[in-house]
Amino acid sequence: MITKTQIINTLDKLPQNLSIDQVIDQLIFLEKVQKGLDDSAKGKVNTKEQAKKKLAKWLK
């Protein structure tokens, strides 16, 4: 889960003039990165072989 501080820090780094879509895109990206870090910390990761199996239909 992302924190209010992370959201504020992300917003502070954005340019002064931007669309709401750009803000939403940044927040979604932040949330996905944080989820990945949380999953990694909990050991919810795939081996290279597991990833290849899951992505096989796109890697051909």
Helices and strands as residue ranges (DSSP letters): H 4-13, H 20-41, H 48-59
